[in-house]
Amino acid sequence: MTVTGRLDHAADIQGTEAKLVRLRLEEAISAKQETLSSECVPQAADVARRIVACLQRGGKVFFFGNGGSSTDAQHLAAELLGRFYVDRPGLPAICLSDNMAAMTAIANDYSYHDVFARQLRGLGSPGDVAVGLTTSGNSTNVVAALQAGREMGLFTVAMTGSRGGLVESVVDVCIKVASDDTPRIQEVCMHLGHTICEIVESELFGL
């Protein structure tokens, strides 16, 4: 291949890659625009108010999920426990997948199905808030934990895709973002999660 041919080939590859980048951005924008006009907006605002009330009473907020949703849960818990925009006292937010000893012990001694529910039963109290992230809505350990939380008197929230899945029937609020594509679901859920954290911080600290 000549130098000109190699340059043309490289340009074609870059053009293809740029098209994919543009397509994924367009998909993300579309998912957020559709979510903007859905009930997710008032639901997210309601969840933020519930978390504020919970924390004002001395309660805790629990986040959990699997895989990428696990790291998203860690991220949201860290925004409350650490800080979002400004310096202020840390808030009691816990990601249940952070404790690897508990996760592996429960999975080994009982089953992976129980890894979140057992922790929630041990740590949760009536009036706390439990937020489960599952892009499919069908992650059995997330569903089991939210069922357990609801039975215990926690306010339960699912963040999932447009299909809802099994989790929809076991929670107080099911935020179903407008996508069936896992990466887009995660991106929109994190957008909403960030905004919830911002509202909580603002309401509690008058910012």
Protein Blocks (a to p, Z undefined) as FASTA:
>chain_A
ZZklmmmmmmmmmmmmmmmmmmmmmmmmmmmmmmmmmmklmmmmmmmmmmmmmmmnopac
ddddehjlmmmmmmmmmmmmmcmkbgcdddddddfklmmmlmmmmmmmmcmklmmmmmmm
mmpcehiacddddfklpafklmmmmmmmmmnopacdddddfklpmmlmmcfbdcdddbfb
fklmmmmmmmmmmmmmmmmmmmmnoZZ
